[in-house]
Amino acid sequence: MRINIVSVIIVSLCFLVTPALGADVIVSPAGSLSLGVGQQIPLTIGITGATDGISGFHLNLEVTDPHILDVADVTFAEWVMLEEFVSPGTETGHIRGVDLSQLAEPGEGSFQFAVLSLAGVANGMATITITPHILEDDFGDLYNGSPIVIPVTVGVSASPASGGSGGGGSSSSTPVVTATPTPTPTPAMTPGITTVATPEETPEPVADQVTPLDSESGHMEDQVVSVDEPDLQKSPGGLFLPILGSLIALLLIGSLHGRDPEN
C-alpha cells in the first residue's frame, strides 16, 4: 500500500505543533462598554493560564462599524518587541509582537499584551471582536484562545445620569452653572503716622546731699547742695527795720559821748 507523502507531512506537523490547553485571552474591563462621542476609554488585553510562557502573539481586531467606534491608539507591554498595530477599518486590523528579551517566561501564567484606546466617533452601537490568531509559548506550542466579542454603545455617558429619562429619544443634560459670589474688596487702609502723647515726667525733688565733715578740720568738705526754691517777694518792712535800728544805735552812742564824765 502506497503512503501519501503529503498526508504524512501534515500529520507530522500536527504532532510537532500541538495546542497548549488552559490559556484564555482576557480583557479589562469585561462586558459591554459605553462612552461619549469624542471620548476615549482604555481596554486592556492579556492572557491567563499561559504557564509555558509567551514567545509571540498575533491578535486580530474587527469593528462592526468604524464610523461609530474606532481604535485610536495602542500601548504595548514592556516585554513586547517588534510590535505592530493596524487599526481596524474596512479591513481587519491586528496587534502582534514577540518576546526577544525572555521576560514572558514559563511559570507566571498571566501576561499583558497591550492597551487599546477605544474612541467614540458617532452615536450608535458597535462591537469589537478580538480573535487570537497566534499564541505561541516558549516551547513552540500554540495556545488555543477563544475570540472575545465586546458590545460598545457610543453617545451615552459611562456614568449614570441623575434623574429619570422621559420618552425613548436621546436627551442631553445641560450642565448647571453655579455662580461663584465675587468677594467684596476690602478697602485698603492707608498707613498714617499716629502721634502718641508722651506723659510729662514730674521732676522728683532732689534730696539735700550733705558732705560728711572732715574729721581733722571739723569743717565740711563741701557746701550743702540744696534744692533751688522760687524767689520770694520781700515786703518793704524788711528793708527799713535794719536802717531804723542803725539810727537808734547812733543816737545812743552820741548821747553817751555828750554826757559829763563827772556826772
VENQUICOR-V969087 format. One record per residue. N is the residue number from 1. RES is the residue in one letter. SS is DSSP state (2 for helix, 1 for strand, 0 for the rest). PHI is phi as a letter, one per 20 degrees, with the letter a starting at -180 (NA if undefined). Layout:
n & res & ss & phi
N & RES & SS & PHI
N & RES & SS & PHI
//
This chain:
n & res & ss & phi
1 & M & 0 & NA
2 & R & 0 & e
3 & I & 0 & d
4 & N & 0 & f
5 & I & 2 & f
6 & V & 2 & f
7 & S & 2 & f
8 & V & 2 & f
9 & I & 2 & f
10 & I & 2 & f
11 & V & 2 & f
12 & S & 2 & f
13 & L & 2 & f
14 & C & 2 & f
15 & F & 2 & f
16 & L & 2 & f
17 & V & 0 & d
18 & T & 0 & d
19 & P & 1 & f
20 & A & 1 & e
21 & L & 0 & e
22 & G & 0 & n
23 & A & 0 & d
24 & D & 1 & c
25 & V & 1 & f
26 & I & 1 & c
27 & V & 1 & c
28 & S & 1 & b
29 & P & 0 & f
30 & A & 0 & e
31 & G & 0 & n
32 & S & 0 & f
33 & L & 1 & c
34 & S & 1 & b
35 & L & 1 & b
36 & G & 0 & e
37 & V & 0 & f
38 & G & 0 & n
39 & Q & 0 & e
40 & Q & 1 & c
41 & I & 1 & c
42 & P & 1 & e
43 & L & 1 & c
44 & T & 1 & e
45 & I & 1 & d
46 & G & 1 & b
47 & I & 1 & b
48 & T & 1 & c
49 & G & 1 & n
50 & A & 1 & e
51 & T & 0 & f
52 & D & 0 & e
53 & G & 0 & m
54 & I & 0 & c
55 & S & 0 & d
56 & G & 1 & a
57 & F & 1 & b
58 & H & 1 & b
59 & L & 1 & d
60 & N & 1 & e
61 & L & 1 & c
62 & E & 1 & c
63 & V & 1 & c
64 & T & 0 & f
65 & D & 0 & c
66 & P & 0 & f
67 & H & 0 & f
68 & I & 0 & d
69 & L & 1 & c
70 & D & 1 & b
71 & V & 1 & d
72 & A & 1 & f
73 & D & 1 & b
74 & V & 1 & b
75 & T & 1 & c
76 & F & 1 & e
77 & A & 0 & f
78 & E & 0 & f
79 & W & 0 & f
80 & V & 0 & e
81 & M & 1 & c
82 & L & 1 & l
83 & E & 1 & f
84 & E & 1 & b
85 & F & 1 & c
86 & V & 1 & c
87 & S & 0 & f
88 & P & 0 & f
89 & G & 0 & b
90 & T & 0 & f
91 & E & 0 & d
92 & T & 0 & f
93 & G & 1 & e
94 & H & 1 & a
95 & I & 1 & c
96 & R & 1 & b
97 & G & 1 & a
98 & V & 1 & c
99 & D & 0 & d
100 & L & 0 & e
101 & S & 0 & e
102 & Q & 0 & l
103 & L & 0 & e
104 & A & 0 & e
105 & E & 0 & e
106 & P & 0 & f
107 & G & 0 & o
108 & E & 0 & f
109 & G & 1 & n
110 & S & 1 & c
111 & F & 1 & b
112 & Q & 1 & d
113 & F & 1 & e
114 & A & 1 & a
115 & V & 1 & c
116 & L & 1 & e
117 & S & 1 & d
118 & L & 1 & e
119 & A & 1 & d
120 & G & 1 & e
121 & V & 0 & e
122 & A & 0 & b
123 & N & 0 & f
124 & G & 1 & q
125 & M & 1 & c
126 & A & 1 & b
127 & T & 1 & c
128 & I & 1 & d
129 & T & 1 & d
130 & I & 1 & d
131 & T & 1 & d
132 & P & 1 & f
133 & H & 1 & e
134 & I & 1 & c
135 & L & 1 & c
136 & E & 1 & d
137 & D & 0 & e
138 & D & 0 & f
139 & F & 0 & d
140 & G & 0 & n
141 & D & 0 & e
142 & L & 1 & d
143 & Y & 1 & e
144 & N & 0 & d
145 & G & 0 & f
146 & S & 0 & d
147 & P & 0 & f
148 & I & 1 & c
149 & V & 1 & d
150 & I & 1 & c
151 & P & 1 & f
152 & V & 1 & c
153 & T & 1 & d
154 & V & 1 & d
155 & G & 0 & o
156 & V & 0 & d
157 & S & 0 & f
158 & A & 0 & f
159 & S & 0 & e
160 & P & 0 & f
161 & A & 0 & f
162 & S & 0 & f
163 & G & 0 & n
164 & G & 0 & e
165 & S & 0 & e
166 & G & 0 & e
167 & G & 0 & f
168 & G & 0 & f
169 & G & 0 & f
170 & S & 0 & f
171 & S & 0 & c
172 & S & 0 & d
173 & S & 0 & e
174 & T & 0 & e
175 & P & 0 & f
176 & V & 0 & e
177 & V & 0 & e
178 & T & 0 & e
179 & A & 0 & f
180 & T & 0 & e
181 & P & 0 & f
182 & T & 0 & e
183 & P & 0 & f
184 & T & 0 & f
185 & P & 0 & f
186 & T & 0 & e
187 & P & 0 & g
188 & A & 0 & f
189 & M & 0 & e
190 & T & 0 & e
191 & P & 0 & f
192 & G & 0 & c
193 & I & 0 & d
194 & T & 0 & e
195 & T & 0 & e
196 & V & 0 & d
197 & A & 0 & f
198 & T & 0 & e
199 & P & 0 & f
200 & E & 0 & f
201 & E & 0 & e
202 & T & 0 & e
203 & P & 0 & f
204 & E & 0 & e
205 & P & 0 & f
206 & V & 0 & e
207 & A & 0 & f
208 & D & 0 & f
209 & Q & 1 & d
210 & V & 0 & d
211 & T & 0 & e
212 & P & 0 & f
213 & L & 1 & f
214 & D & 0 & f
215 & S & 0 & f
216 & E & 0 & e
217 & S & 0 & e
218 & G & 0 & m
219 & H & 0 & d
220 & M & 1 & f
221 & E & 0 & f
222 & D & 0 & c
223 & Q & 0 & f
224 & V & 0 & f
225 & V & 1 & e
226 & S & 0 & d
227 & V & 0 & f
228 & D & 0 & f
229 & E & 0 & d
230 & P & 0 & f
231 & D & 0 & f
232 & L & 0 & e
233 & Q & 0 & f
234 & K & 0 & e
235 & S & 0 & e
236 & P & 0 & f
237 & G & 2 & f
238 & G & 2 & f
239 & L & 2 & e
240 & F & 2 & e
241 & L & 2 & f
242 & P & 2 & f
243 & I & 2 & f
244 & L & 2 & f
245 & G & 2 & f
246 & S & 2 & f
247 & L & 2 & f
248 & I & 2 & f
249 & A & 2 & f
250 & L & 2 & f
251 & L & 2 & f
252 & L & 2 & f
253 & I & 2 & f
254 & G & 2 & f
255 & S & 2 & f
256 & L & 2 & f
257 & H & 2 & f
258 & G & 2 & e
259 & R & 0 & f
260 & D & 0 & f
261 & P & 0 & f
262 & E & 0 & f
263 & N & 0 & f
//
